[in-house]
Amino acid sequence: MLSLAVLVAIALFTVEPDTLPLLGQTRWGLLALAPFVVGLRVILGAWRLHYIAKGFLKFSGALRAQLAWDFFSCITPSSIGGGPIAPAYIAKDSRVSLGDSSAIMLFAMLLDQIWFACAIVLVLLSTASIDVIPDSLGNIGVLTLITYFLGYLAWIIVFAYGALKKPEVLSWVVQRVFMLPGLRRFSSKADSILQDLQERATILRSQRPVFFLNGFGLTLLTWASRYALVVLIVAATAPEVDYILASLRSVVTMLGVLVVPTPGGAGGAEGLFALLVGPLLPQALVSPAALIWRVLGYYVFLAAGAYLTLDRALRNYK
């Protein structure tokens, strides 16, 4: 509802009487490719989880896991991203230990964070020659975004160090949490899960460099498909397209959504799209373009998650 409310607000400020003629100029063939890009994103994400699991997950299980991850990302704050919740679904669905599923997701999240670090560096370097951050944000807006990027980059470095070099820090934190009143009775179960997690994390860290390179390559392709959805929408609705600028604006938009505290970035994602991608479009088409983006990148995964949840509930009932 929050997402739809912001879309309506954007429409009230941008839709004009000449909107219908502009819709007639839309290149519908490019828009027809958008669902295929979304499907490619899911398949690549599933392929990555299957690859990381090294036999623990069949591809069909990895496909359901990726859809579940996307669904949990839609119903949790963007800063959480669904990653901490998905292991429970994977463990139940594919009948693997929670420690194994947690290690798989931790490594996938680490690969995402490494890509975010690269994306931030790319954006910051590009600002010297390309109008990546629109002037309409003003000096305060630009400064805020750059400060956020630098802060997030520092967090990524800390996260990567903890995941690759000092996994015992995670164990220490979890053990302290389960010493709290009301949680102590789960401490033995938590210790067992942490042991599985550390063993699986040790296996992942011991892989050859090619394993990490292939995993990062799949991560890059997965995120490229997310950005391609924005670029396709811009190319279909804008008469003249600067593909490099559209790609960089989509990267900035996705990075900005990560800090929005609402479930799936609802409300904030639509606003960021209007602020960052909107200037590349005819003003009257900003709202329809944002709606298409959210339908394919957000509402579809809410529906898929509802189906997976119902299917799991029915199977447990039987």
N, C-alpha and C positions, 0 to 999 in steps of 0.2 A: 504493500500500500504506500509506503514511503517512496519507493522507487517510482511508482505511477504518479504520485502527487508531484514530485519534482519534474517529471516529464510533462505533466499538464502545465506546471508553472512556466517551464521553458517555452512551451507552445504558445502560451498567452503573450509572451514577450517577443516571439520571433515569427509566428505564423502571420502571413499577410494575404490579402485578397488574390495575389497572383501566384499562390502556391500551386494550384492545379496545373497551370501551363508548365511550371518547372518540373512537376512530377512526370509530365509527358516527355520531357527531355532526358529523363533518367535512363541510364543504360541497364536495362533489366537483365541482360545476359550476364553482366558482371555480378549483379546481386544474386542471380541463380547459383553462382559458384559459392556463395557464402555458406550455405549449409554443409557443403562438401568440405570446406575449410574447418568448420567446427567438428565434423566427423573425423577429419585427419588429426586434429588436435587430440581427440580422445584416444584414437588408435596409437598415436606416437607416445602419449602418456602411458598407455597400457604396456606398450612395447618396452618402455624404459623400466617400469616396475618389474616386468617379466625378466628383463635382462639383469637388473640389480639382484633379484631374488635368487638367480642362479639355480633354478630347478625347484625352488620352494613354491612358486606360483605358476600354474598353467596360464596360458595366455587368456583364456576365458575368465579365469579368476582375477587376473591382472586388469582385464577390461572392466569387470564389475568393481574392482577396487578403485580404479581411476574415476569411474562415475560416482562412486561413494565419496571419494575425496573431493570432487568438484561440488557435490551436493552439500557436504559438511562445510565447505568454504562459502556456500551461499547462505548458510543459516548461522554462521559464527562471525564475529568481527574479523575484518580483513587482516588485522595484525596477527590473528591466530591462524586463519587460513584453512582450517579443517584438518591439517596434518596431524595434530595430536589426538584427534578423535578417530581417524580412519583406521589405525592399527586394530582397534577393537572389532571393527567390522571385518577386516581382512582375516583376523584370527578365527572368528566364527564362521565366515563364509568359506574359507579355503582350508579350515581345520589345521592351522599351524599355530605354534606357540605365540603368545602375545609378545614375548621377547624378540622372536624372529621378525614378526610383522612390524614391531616398533623400530627395529634396526633398519629394515628395508625403507620405512617411511623417513627415518632420520637421515639416511643417506640421500634419498630423493629430495628432501627438504634442503639438505646441504648443497646439492647440485643447483637447486633453484637459487639459493643465496649467493653462490659463486657467480651465477649468471647475472643476478641483480647487481653485484659489485661491478662486473664488466659493463653492464648497461649504464650504471651511474657514471663510470669513468667516460664512456662513450658520449653520453649526453653532455657532461661538463666540458669535454674537449670540443664538442661540436658547437657549443654556444659561441665560440670565438668567431665562427664564420657563417653560421646558419641561425636563423631566428627560431630556435627550438622552443624557447619559452616566449609566448606572445607578449608584445608590449602592453597589451590591454590589462595584464595583471598588475602593472605598475612596479615601481622599484621595490616596494614592500613585499609584493607577491613573489617577485623574482628572488629576492633575498631569502624569503621564507622557504621556497622550494630548494634553493641551493644549500641552505643550512640543514634542511631535512635530509637531503641526499648525502651530505657529509656525515651527519649523525648516523644514518642508516648504514653507511659504508663502514663506520667504526664498529657498529653492532655485528655486521657480517664477519668482520675479522675475528672478533671475540668468539662468535658462534662456531666458526670454522676451526679455530684453535681448540676449543673445547671438544668438538666432535671428533677431530682427527688426532689430537695430541693428548688431551686430558679427559677421557671419558669418565674417569673416576669422579670428576667434579659433579657430573650428573647423578651418580650414585650417592654422593654425599648429600646433595640437595634432597633427593627423594627420600633417603633414610631419615633425614631431619623432619621432613613433612609427615612421615608415617610414625613419628614419635609423638605427634599431637594427640590430645585426648579425642577419643572417638575413632581414630584411625589406626591405633596400635594393633588392634586385632587383625588388621590386614597386612601387617609388616612382614610376616613370613612369606605371604604370597608375593608381596612387592619385591622381596629379596630374590625369590625364585625368578621372577620376570627380569629383574636387573641382571641376574647372572646370565640368562639367555641373551639379553640385549648386549652385554659386554662381549660374550663369546662371538655373537654374530658380527658385532662391530669390529672385533679383532680380525675376523675373516675378511671383512670388507676392506679394512685398512691394509691388509697384507697382499692385496691384489696387485698385479703388475700395472705400470702406468697406462697401458693400452685400455685396461678396464675403466679407468677414470676418464680417459679421453673419449671412449665410446659413450660412456654415460653422459658426459658433458655435451657431446654431439647430439644425442637424443634430446637432452634438455634444451639445447639451442633450437632444434627443430620444433619442439613442442611450443616454446614461447614464440617462435617466428610465426607459427600458425595462428596464435592468438593475435599478434600484431597484424597479420594478413587480413583478418576479418575487418579491422578498422580501415585498413588501406583499401580494401575492396569497396566498402561502403562509401568512402571518400571518392574513389575513382568513378563509382557509378552515379554519384549525385553532383559532383563538381565538374564544370566544363573544362577546366584546365587543372591538371594534377601534378604537383611536385611530389613524386613518389618518395624521395629521400626525406623531405620534410614531413610528409604524412606518416612515414614509418617512425621517425624520431618523436613526433607528437604522440603517436600511439604508445611508444615506450614510456614517455613521461607520464601519460595518463595512467598506465598500468602501475607504474611505480607510485604515483600519487594515491591510487586506490588502496594501496597496502596500509596506509596509515588511517584510513577512514574507520571509525569505531563501530559503525553500524553493521548488521549482518550482511555479508556479501558486498559491503560498501554501498548498500542501498541509499539512494539520495545523493550521497557524495560522488559516486561514480558518474551519475548522470550530469551533475554539475561540472565535474572536471572535464567530461566529454564536451560540454557546451563551451567551456572556457578555453580548452586547449585545441580541440579538433574543430569546434564550431567555426572559428575564423577561416578555415579552409573551404567551407561550404557556403552555398547561398543561404542567407540568413533564414529564409522561409523554410528551408529543409533541415535545419539543425535538429528540431524536435523529431521529425520522422526518422532521421538517420540514427539519432540516439535510441529511439524505440526499437529499431531493427537490431542495433548492436546489443541491447539488453535482452531482447527476446531470444536471440541466438546464443548469447554468451552468459545468460543468467537464468531466465525463466525456463529454458529448455532443461537445464540441470536441476532446477527445483522439481520439475515433473519427473525426470529420470530418477531422482533420489526418492521421491514419493513412491514410485513403482518398486524400486529396490527394497525400500522399507516394508512395503506391504507384502512383497514376495517372501522376504525373510521371515516376517511374522507368520504368514500362512504355513511356511515350511516348518517352523518351530511348533506351530499348533498341531500339525499332522504328526 
